[in-house]
Amino acid sequence: NGPHSTVVELFYDVASPYSWLGFEVICRYKNVWNIDLKFRPAFLGGVMKGSGNKSPAMVQKKVLYMDKDLSRLRDYFNVPMQHPADPIGVIFKKGSLSAMRFLTAVQEREGGNTMAEQVSRELFLRIWNEDKDITEPGSLSEAAVKAGLSESEIKELLELYTSPKMKDKLRSTTQDALDYGAFGFPLLVCHVNSKAEVFFGSDRFELMAHCIGEQTTSLSNTNK
C-alpha cells in the first residue's frame, strides 16, 4: 500500500458463491490498486434477516438464472467453482455460522489479513469446489491445515471461535454491514474523502475503480 491508499472493506460470507467471485477479484486488484483492503467476515444469514431480504431460492427463475450466471462468471474469472449437490441446503439450511466465527477468530488472533485470506479461500474451496462440510470443527481444522496453520495454532483457534467474544465480534461485523445498507454479499465499502461509497455484488469493479481513481484491467484469467 502506498501513501494515501484508499481503505476498502470487503464484507463476505463463504456460503455465498458471489462472495467468492468478489473476494478473488478484489484480492487480484489489491496487487495493482493503491488500496488498503480490510477483510470483514460477516454472517449472510444475519444480513438477510436484518434487511428483510428473502432467499433467491424462493423464485424459480432466479435459481435458473443464477446457475447459468455463476457458470459464466466461474469461467471468465478462472475461479474453480463447482455447484454442490444441494446448494440451497449448503447456504440456507446448514449455513455458515461456525465457519464465519472461525474466520473471525483467525483474524482476531493474527491481527491482520494474510491468514484470513488463505483460510477464507480454503473454506470457499471446501463448499464451492469439493462439496465438503464447513460446519464441524474437524472440517474447519482441515481448511486451516491446508491454509498453512500449525497444529498448535489450530488448537488455539478451535477454543477461541466458540467464545462469547468471537460470537459478539461476528455479530458486530454483521451489524456494521447492515449499517452500510447491506442486503446481501459481497459488499465492498470504499472510504473516499471521508465518505463511504458502497458497492454490492461481484460485478461493480468498473464503477469502484471510477470512484477511487483507479483503472480496471484484464484480471479475468489470473490469480496474481
C-alpha positions in Angstrom: 0.0 0.0 0.0 1.3 3.4 -1.0 0.7 6.8 0.6 -2.9 7.9 0.7 -4.2 4.4 -0.2 -8.0 4.0 -0.2 -9.4 1.9 2.6 -11.7 -0.8 1.1 -13.7 -3.1 3.3 -14.9 -6.4 2.0 -17.9 -7.9 3.8 -18.4 -11.5 2.7 -19.6 -15.0 3.8 -18.1 -18.2 2.5 -21.6 -19.6 1.9 -22.2 -17.0 -0.8 -20.8 -18.0 -4.3 -20.9 -14.4 -5.4 -18.8 -13.6 -2.4 -16.1 -15.9 -3.6 -16.0 -14.2 -7.0 -15.8 -10.8 -5.4 -13.2 -12.0 -3.0 -10.9 -13.3 -5.7 -11.2 -10.3 -7.9 -10.6 -7.7 -5.2 -7.6 -9.9 -4.0 -6.2 -9.6 -7.5 -6.8 -5.8 -7.6 -5.1 -5.2 -4.3 -1.9 -6.0 -6.0 -2.3 -3.3 -8.7 -4.5 -0.7 -7.0 -3.4 1.6 -4.2 -5.8 0.3 -1.7 -5.7 -0.9 1.9 -8.0 -4.0 1.8 -9.7 -5.0 5.0 -11.5 -8.3 5.2 -14.7 -8.2 7.2 -16.0 -11.8 7.5 -19.7 -11.5 8.4 -22.8 -13.7 8.6 -25.1 -13.7 5.5 -28.0 -15.2 7.5 -27.9 -12.2 9.8 -27.8 -9.7 6.9 -30.7 -11.4 5.1 -32.8 -11.4 8.3 -31.8 -7.8 9.4 -32.5 -6.4 5.9 -35.7 -8.3 5.3 -34.3 -9.9 2.2 -35.5 -13.3 1.0 -33.6 -16.2 -0.5 -33.4 -16.2 -4.3 -34.3 -19.9 -4.0 -37.9 -18.8 -3.5 -38.0 -17.6 -7.1 -37.6 -20.4 -9.6 -36.5 -18.1 -12.5 -33.8 -16.6 -10.2 -32.4 -20.0 -9.4 -32.2 -21.0 -13.1 -30.6 -17.7 -14.0 -28.0 -17.9 -11.1 -27.0 -21.4 -12.2 -26.0 -20.1 -15.7 -24.7 -16.8 -14.3 -22.3 -18.5 -11.9 -21.0 -20.9 -14.5 -20.2 -18.0 -16.9 -18.5 -16.0 -14.1 -16.6 -19.0 -13.0 -15.1 -19.4 -16.5 -14.5 -15.7 -17.1 -12.7 -15.1 -13.7 -11.0 -18.5 -13.7 -12.3 -19.4 -10.2 -12.7 -23.2 -9.8 -16.3 -23.1 -8.7 -18.4 -26.3 -8.8 -22.0 -26.3 -7.6 -22.5 -28.5 -4.6 -25.1 -31.3 -4.9 -27.5 -29.3 -2.6 -26.6 -25.6 -2.9 -29.8 -24.4 -1.1 -29.1 -26.8 1.8 -25.5 -25.7 2.0 -26.3 -22.0 2.0 -29.6 -21.8 3.9 -30.0 -25.0 5.9 -26.6 -25.9 7.1 -25.4 -22.3 6.9 -22.0 -20.8 7.7 -22.2 -19.5 11.2 -19.4 -21.8 12.5 -17.2 -21.0 9.6 -17.6 -17.3 9.9 -17.0 -17.4 13.6 -13.8 -19.4 12.9 -12.7 -16.8 10.3 -13.4 -14.1 12.8 -11.1 -15.9 15.3 -8.4 -16.3 12.6 -8.4 -12.6 12.0 -8.6 -11.8 15.7 -5.6 -14.0 16.5 -3.5 -12.8 13.6 -4.4 -9.1 13.9 -4.2 -8.9 10.1 -5.4 -10.2 6.8 -2.8 -12.7 5.4 -4.0 -15.8 7.2 -7.7 -14.7 7.0 -7.3 -14.6 3.2 -5.8 -18.0 3.0 -8.3 -19.7 5.3 -11.2 -18.0 3.6 -10.0 -19.3 0.2 -9.8 -22.8 1.7 -13.3 -22.6 3.1 -14.7 -21.3 -0.2 -13.0 -24.2 -1.9 -14.4 -26.7 0.5 -18.0 -25.7 -0.3 -17.8 -24.5 -3.8 -15.3 -26.9 -5.3 -15.2 -30.0 -3.1 -18.8 -30.1 -1.7 -17.5 -30.7 1.8 -18.8 -29.7 5.2 -17.9 -26.4 6.8 -19.9 -26.7 10.0 -17.9 -29.2 12.0 -14.7 -28.4 13.9 -12.9 -31.2 12.1 -13.7 -29.7 8.7 -12.6 -26.2 9.9 -9.3 -27.8 11.0 -8.8 -29.3 7.6 -9.2 -26.0 5.9 -6.8 -24.4 8.4 -4.2 -27.1 7.8 -4.4 -26.5 4.0 -4.0 -22.8 4.6 -0.7 -23.5 6.4 -1.6 -23.1 10.1 0.2 -25.2 12.6 -1.4 -27.8 14.9 -1.0 -25.5 18.0 -2.5 -22.5 16.1 -5.5 -24.6 15.1 -6.0 -25.9 18.6 -6.0 -22.3 19.9 -8.5 -21.2 17.2 -10.8 -24.1 18.0 -11.0 -22.9 21.5 -11.4 -19.3 20.5 -14.0 -19.4 17.8 -16.8 -20.7 20.1 -16.1 -18.0 22.7 -18.6 -15.3 23.5 -16.1 -12.7 22.3 -16.0 -14.1 18.8 -19.7 -14.5 18.7 -20.1 -10.9 19.6 -17.4 -9.8 17.1 -19.1 -11.6 14.3 -22.5 -10.1 15.3 -20.9 -6.6 15.4 -19.3 -7.0 12.0 -22.6 -8.2 10.6 -24.3 -5.2 12.1 -21.7 -2.9 10.5 -22.6 -4.4 7.1 -26.3 -3.7 7.8 -25.5 -0.2 8.9 -23.8 0.4 5.5 -27.1 -0.8 3.9 -26.2 -4.4 3.2 -29.0 -6.8 2.0 -26.6 -9.5 0.7 -22.9 -10.2 -0.1 -20.3 -9.4 -1.2 -20.4 -5.8 -0.1 -17.4 -3.5 -0.8 -17.1 -0.2 1.0 -14.6 2.3 -0.3 -13.7 5.2 2.0 -13.2 8.2 -0.2 -12.8 11.8 1.1 -14.3 10.8 4.5 -17.3 9.3 2.7 -18.3 5.6 2.5 -19.1 4.5 -1.1 -20.9 1.2 -1.0 -21.0 -1.4 -3.8 -23.0 -4.6 -3.8 -22.1 -7.6 -5.9 -19.1 -9.1 -7.7 -19.7 -7.1 -10.9 -19.2 -3.5 -9.8 -15.4 -3.1 -10.2 -15.5 -0.6 -13.1 -17.7 1.7 -11.0 -15.5 1.2 -8.0 -12.4 2.0 -10.0 -14.0 5.2 -11.3 -14.9 6.1 -7.7 -11.4 5.7 -6.2 -9.4 6.9 -9.2 -8.0 3.6 -10.4 -8.2 1.7 -13.6 -9.8 -1.7 -14.2 -7.5 -4.2 -16.1 -7.9 -7.7 -17.5 -7.7 -9.7 -14.3 -10.1 -12.3 -15.6 -7.6 -15.1 -16.2 -5.1 -14.7 -13.5 -4.8 -15.4 -9.7 -1.8 -13.0 -9.4 
